[in-house]
Structures are given as C-alpha cells and as structure tokens.
Amino acid sequence: MKGIVIKEFVGLIRGIKSILIVLFITGISILAARSLRNSPLFMDESSNPSATALAGLSFILVIFGALFVLTLSHDIVNRDIQLQRIRLLITKTSRPSVILGKFLAVWLFWVIVSLISFVLVSFITRTFVIHELLFLWIYLAFLSSICVMLSTVVIHHAYSVILSVLLGLALPIFGIWSMFSSVVPIRALRYLLPYYPMSEQPALLLVTAAEALVFLAAAVVLFQRKDL
C-alpha cells in the first residue's frame, strides 16, 4: 500500500494542473490574509484570529474544493483498470489496500496543499488556528472519499470526467443553498454535506467524517466485486 500512496502522490505533485491549482489556492489565501489584516472593514473581526487567519483558504476550498479534488483525481482508480495495470497491483497487495492507498494519496496531497497555505497565512497574520485547519482536513477527506468511490463506480474515463465536473459544481451549490433554504428536502442537506458544519456547527463534522468512512467502505466493497 505504501508504494501505491507514494506513486499516486508523486503523480499528483508532478501534474501541471496540480501545480497551477496549488499556486492559485496559495496565492488567493495569501492575498486574502493581507487584505483582511490591513482592511479597516475587518478591524472588529481581526481580534478573533479564527475569523481572519484562514478566511481566504477556507473560502477557496469551500467554493472550489470539490471541483478541484474531483476533477484532478477523477480517474485515480479507473485509469489503472482501463490501462490494465490494476491486475499487477492486486497481485502485490490486497484490493482494500489499493483503494485505501489511492484515498490516502489524494487526501495527503490536499492536506499538504492546505498546510502550506496555512503556514504562509499564519506567518502573515501572526496567528495559528489549528482547529480551523483540522476542519478543512475532515472536509478534504470527505471529498477524497467521494473521488475514490466515483472512480471505482465509473469505469470509463470520459464519463468520470463529466461526472466529476457536475458533482464538483453541485456539491457547493446545494451545500450553501441548504444553509439558507426553507424547503425541507434542501434544508436537510445541511446535515449531510460539510458546508453547514464548517461554518456553523463544527461538532457535526463527526457526521462528515463518518460519511467519508462510508464512501470509502463502499468503494472497497465495489472494488472487491469487480471482475478485473
């Protein structure tokens, strides 16, 4: 499993899309931190480090995180199936280890991206709000588990591309909509998606973490049943 994690992680780091996304996220986070720190509009909130330190990073990941994670790694499983490399992997390790290794690679990549931005922003704002970062990591684990499950369910690369874009756009739209909607079915989504917990009820992120485990377990079960 260790080899799978390293291989997939290195593959993500080397990709030009990954580099551009990292630069975009880090740049916006730093720009937002500088603006919030110097703007008189946020003087009242600046006494509360958690209100400003990760505002830019949190905003970018909440709005674009699902799109970034899903589109960047939508083929992390089905790519190996289509190229028939998956048979070699399962001869060297178990099927659950393959899924877990790919999940860890995706999640660790985004953990490091957010950690780099967090360190730079913390240096600029001179604050260190670790619990905000932990919230983001749970959120990223949720997205990474969906990504792995999607790539396990959808075998064809072309279909997973389309679905990853649609899902990457739909998740934040419905998540933010559920926070303000009075329609019961939509309002109920606030407890199933991580956007409301991240902004209002951090304790509910335990539900988000549990959902990530469920998605990951579903991916393992589906992968074990596949005829490779």
N, C-alpha and C positions, 0 to 999 in steps of 0.2 A: 504493500500500500504506500509505503514511503516513496518508492520510485514513481508511482503514479502522481502523487502530490507534487513532487519536485518537477516532473516533466510538464504537467499541466500549468503549474505556477510559472515556470520559466517561459512557457509558450505565451502566457498572458502578458508577461513583462516585455517580451520582445516585440509584440504586435504594435504596429504603428497606431492603430486605433486606440489601444490601451494607453500609449504614451500621450496621445492628444487628449484623451479623457482625463488622465491624471493631471496634466498641465492645466486643463480647463477648471477642474474642481479645485485644485490648489490655488490657482490664480484668483478665482472668484472668492474663495474663502478668505484669502489674504486681503483682497480689495474690500470686502465687506467688513472685515475686522478693523481695518484702518479707518473706514468711513464711520463705523459705529463708535469707534473710540474718540474720534475728533468732532463728530457732529453734536451740536447743542441740542438737537431734537431728541437725543438719547441720553442726555445727562442724567435724568432721573433713573433710567434703567441701568446705567453703567455702574451704579453702586451694587448691582446684583450681577456677579460675573456670569452666572448661567444664562442671563438674558442676552448677553452680547458676545461672549467668547466664541461660541460655535454657531452663531446665527447664520453666517454665510454658508458654512459647511452643511449644516442641518437643512437649510433651505434647498440647496442644490441637490442633496441626496433624497430629500422628500419628493421634490418635483421630478427630478430626472433619474433618481437612483434605480428605479425598476427598469426603465428603458435602457440605461447603461449596462446593468448587470445582465439582463436577459438577452439583449442583442449581442453583447460581447461574448457570451458563452452559451448561446442557444444550441450549439452543436457539440457540446463537450462530451456527450455520450454517443449520439447518433453518428457523429463523424467517424468514430472508430468502428461502428457497426457497418457503415457504408463502405469504408475502405478495407473491411475485413481484418482489421488489426485487433478486434476485440477477442478473437479466439486465442491469440497469443497471450493477451492479458489474463484471461481466465485460466490459462494453463499454469500461470505463475502465481496467481493469487485467487482468492475466493471472489465470487460475484459481489457479495455485500462489500468487500474491501474495495472493489473497483468503484462502486457508487460512492462510498464514503470518502475514498481518496479524491475523487473528482469534486465532490462537495467541498472538502477541506481546501483544495487548491483555489477554487473560486472564492470561497469565504475569506481565506487568508490573504488573497490578493487585495480584496477590498478593505480588509482590516488594516493592512499596511498603508494603502492609499489614504484612508481616513486618519490613520495615526500620523502620517507625515504632515497632512494638513493641520491636524490638531496641534502638533508640536510647534509648527510655524505660527499658527494663530495664537497659541498660548504665549509664545515669546513676544508677539506684538502687543497683545492685550495684557500681558503680565498676570495671567490667571491660569489656573489649572483645574478645570472642572471635569474630573474623571468620570462622574456618573453620567454626564451627557454623552461621553464617548461610548460608554458601555451600552447605553440605549441604542446608539447608532449601530453597534455591533450586533445586537439582537435583531434589529431591523434588517441588516445586511445578511444575517444568517437565514432569515425568513425568505428573502429574495433569492439567495443562493440555492436554497432547498427547492423552491419553485422552478428555478432554472434547470436543475438536475432532473427533476421529475418531468418537466416538459420535454427535455431532450431524450429522456427514456421512453416516453409515451409516443412521441412523434419521431418516426424513423427517418423520414425524408428531410434533407437539409433545407430544401426550398420552402416546405411547409413550416418548419420550425422558425425560419426567418420571419415569415409573415406573422405567425402567432406570437412570437416574442415582441415584435413591434406593437401589435394590437394590445397585448397584455401589459406591456410596459407603459402604454398610454392610459389604459383603462384603470389600472390599479390606483394611481394617484388621483385620477379624476373622481372615481367612485369613493375613494377613501376620504378625500377632502369634502366631497358633496355630502357624505354621510354625517359629517360633523355639523352641518348646518340645516340639513333637510328635516322636515317634519313628517315625511312619508315613512310609514313604519318599516317596510321592507328595506328601504335605503338606509334609514336610521340604524337598523340592526347591524348593518355592515361595519359600523364604527367599532363594534366589539370583535369583529373577525379580521379586520385589517389594522395594521400597526400605526396608522396616522393619528387617530384619536388618542391612543395610549401614549404616544410620544409627546403629544402636545398638552394633554390634559390629565391623563391617568397612567403614570408610569408603571403602577402595580399591574396593570393589565398586559404589560409586555410579557408577563409569565404565560399568558394565553398565546401570544405571538411566538414565544419560544417553543411552546407545546405544539403549535401548528407546524413549525419548522421540522420538528421531530416526526410528526405525522406524514408530512410530504416526503421526507427523506425515507421513512419506513415504507411508504407506498412505492417509491422509486425502486427500493431494494426488492420488494415483492414482485413488482412488474418485471424487473430485470432478470430475476431468477426464473421466471416463467417463460422468458423469451427463448425461442429456438434459434440459436446462433450457429 
